[in-house]
Every structure is written in structure tokens, then in C-alpha cells.
Amino acid sequence: MLEPRHPSFESAEAHDLLREHDVAMVIADSAGVWPTMSDATTGIRYIRLHGETELYTSAYSDAALDRWAGHCREWLGRA
């Protein structure tokens, strides 16, 4: 797994390379500090919730958790 922390990973070339080597892209929510990329590069998705409004210290609102749950349902094809 790879948790990108630079916008250069938001490219088709980077995503293709990860797919080619079967490396999962971590979907990291980091209060806008690092890019959040949700493209599947393998058959799994791994989400890290680092903070909704402040990195490592803020809690997630019920609405934000509901949004993340909705994304998970979509990725599972259960939306």
C-alpha cells in the first residue's frame, strides 16, 4: 500500500504504475493537507481518516462519517 502525500500521484501514469505492480492506493482524508485520491489501483480500498478539519486532532461529524459510509457502499456496489 502507498499513501501519497504529493500531488504528483494524481496522474494517470502514477495510477497505472501502481496497478501494474498491484499496489493499493491509500485513500487518506487529511483535512486538506495531502491529496485525497480514491481511484482503485487494486481490488481493495484502504481508507485512513486523519481528521476532518484539523490533521490528527479533529473528530468526524456524523454527517462526514455518513458520507464516508456512502462512498464505501458505492465502492462495494451497494449504493
LINHUKA-V481267 format. One record per pair of residues at least 12 apart in sequence whose C-alpha atoms are under 10 Angstrom apart, sorted by sequence separation. I is the first residue (numbers start at 0). J is the second residue. D is the distance in Angstrom with one decimal. If there is no record, write none. Layout:
i=I j=J d=D
i=I j=J d=D
//
This chain:
i=24 j=36 d=7.6
i=25 j=37 d=7.8
i=26 j=38 d=8.3
i=35 j=47 d=9.9
i=51 j=63 d=7.7
i=24 j=37 d=7.6
i=25 j=38 d=9.3
i=26 j=39 d=9.2
i=51 j=64 d=9.6
i=24 j=38 d=7.4
i=25 j=39 d=9.1
i=23 j=38 d=9.4
i=24 j=39 d=6.8
i=25 j=40 d=9.4
i=1 j=17 d=8.7
i=8 j=24 d=9.6
i=23 j=39 d=7.2
i=24 j=40 d=6.0
i=48 j=64 d=9.7
i=0 j=17 d=9.2
i=22 j=39 d=9.7
i=23 j=40 d=5.3
i=24 j=41 d=7.8
i=32 j=49 d=9.8
i=22 j=40 d=6.5
i=23 j=41 d=5.2
i=25 j=43 d=9.5
i=26 j=44 d=7.3
i=27 j=45 d=8.3
i=28 j=46 d=7.7
i=29 j=47 d=8.2
i=30 j=48 d=8.9
i=32 j=50 d=10.0
i=21 j=40 d=6.9
i=22 j=41 d=6.4
i=23 j=42 d=7.9
i=24 j=43 d=8.8
i=25 j=44 d=6.9
i=26 j=45 d=6.0
i=27 j=46 d=5.8
i=28 j=47 d=6.2
i=29 j=48 d=6.7
i=30 j=49 d=7.2
i=31 j=50 d=9.2
i=48 j=67 d=9.5
i=20 j=40 d=9.2
i=21 j=41 d=5.7
i=22 j=42 d=9.6
i=23 j=43 d=6.8
i=24 j=44 d=7.3
i=25 j=45 d=5.2
i=26 j=46 d=4.6
i=27 j=47 d=4.7
i=28 j=48 d=5.0
i=29 j=49 d=4.9
i=30 j=50 d=5.6
i=31 j=51 d=8.5
i=32 j=52 d=9.8
i=0 j=21 d=8.9
i=1 j=22 d=6.9
i=2 j=23 d=8.7
i=3 j=24 d=7.5
i=18 j=39 d=8.4
i=19 j=40 d=8.5
i=20 j=41 d=9.1
i=21 j=42 d=8.7
i=22 j=43 d=9.6
i=23 j=44 d=7.0
i=24 j=45 d=7.4
i=25 j=46 d=5.9
i=26 j=47 d=6.2
i=27 j=48 d=6.1
i=28 j=49 d=5.7
i=29 j=50 d=5.6
i=30 j=51 d=5.1
i=31 j=52 d=7.9
i=32 j=53 d=8.8
i=33 j=54 d=9.9
i=46 j=67 d=9.2
i=0 j=22 d=5.4
i=1 j=23 d=6.2
i=2 j=24 d=6.2
i=3 j=25 d=7.3
i=14 j=36 d=9.9
i=17 j=39 d=9.6
i=18 j=40 d=4.7
i=19 j=41 d=9.2
i=23 j=45 d=7.7
i=24 j=46 d=9.1
i=25 j=47 d=7.1
i=26 j=48 d=8.5
i=27 j=49 d=7.1
i=28 j=50 d=6.7
i=29 j=51 d=6.9
i=30 j=52 d=4.8
i=31 j=53 d=8.5
i=32 j=54 d=7.5
i=0 j=23 d=4.6
i=1 j=24 d=5.2
i=2 j=25 d=4.7
i=3 j=26 d=8.6
i=4 j=27 d=9.0
i=17 j=40 d=6.1
i=18 j=41 d=6.2
i=27 j=50 d=9.5
i=28 j=51 d=7.1
i=29 j=52 d=8.1
i=30 j=53 d=5.4
i=31 j=54 d=8.4
i=0 j=24 d=5.9
i=1 j=25 d=5.7
i=2 j=26 d=7.2
i=3 j=27 d=8.2
i=14 j=38 d=7.8
i=16 j=40 d=8.9
i=17 j=41 d=8.1
i=18 j=42 d=9.7
i=28 j=52 d=9.6
i=29 j=53 d=7.6
i=30 j=54 d=5.6
i=0 j=25 d=6.4
i=1 j=26 d=9.2
i=2 j=27 d=7.0
i=4 j=29 d=9.7
i=9 j=34 d=7.9
i=14 j=39 d=8.5
i=15 j=40 d=7.6
i=29 j=54 d=5.7
i=30 j=55 d=8.8
i=46 j=71 d=9.4
i=8 j=34 d=8.6
i=9 j=35 d=8.9
i=14 j=40 d=6.4
i=28 j=54 d=8.9
i=29 j=55 d=7.9
i=5 j=32 d=9.7
i=6 j=33 d=7.7
i=7 j=34 d=9.4
i=9 j=36 d=7.0
i=13 j=40 d=9.8
i=30 j=57 d=8.8
i=44 j=71 d=8.8
i=4 j=32 d=8.4
i=5 j=33 d=6.6
i=6 j=34 d=6.1
i=8 j=36 d=8.5
i=9 j=37 d=9.9
i=4 j=33 d=5.1
i=5 j=34 d=6.7
i=6 j=35 d=9.2
i=9 j=38 d=9.3
i=3 j=33 d=7.6
i=4 j=34 d=6.4
i=5 j=35 d=9.9
i=6 j=36 d=9.4
i=44 j=74 d=8.4
i=2 j=33 d=9.5
i=3 j=34 d=7.3
i=4 j=35 d=8.8
i=43 j=74 d=9.6
i=44 j=75 d=9.9
i=2 j=34 d=9.5
i=3 j=35 d=8.3
i=2 j=35 d=9.3
i=3 j=36 d=8.3
i=37 j=70 d=9.5
i=2 j=36 d=9.3
i=39 j=74 d=9.1
i=37 j=74 d=9.8
i=28 j=67 d=9.9
i=0 j=40 d=9.8
i=0 j=41 d=9.5
i=0 j=43 d=9.9
i=2 j=45 d=9.5
i=0 j=44 d=9.6
i=1 j=45 d=9.8
i=2 j=46 d=9.6
i=0 j=45 d=8.4
i=2 j=47 d=9.0
//
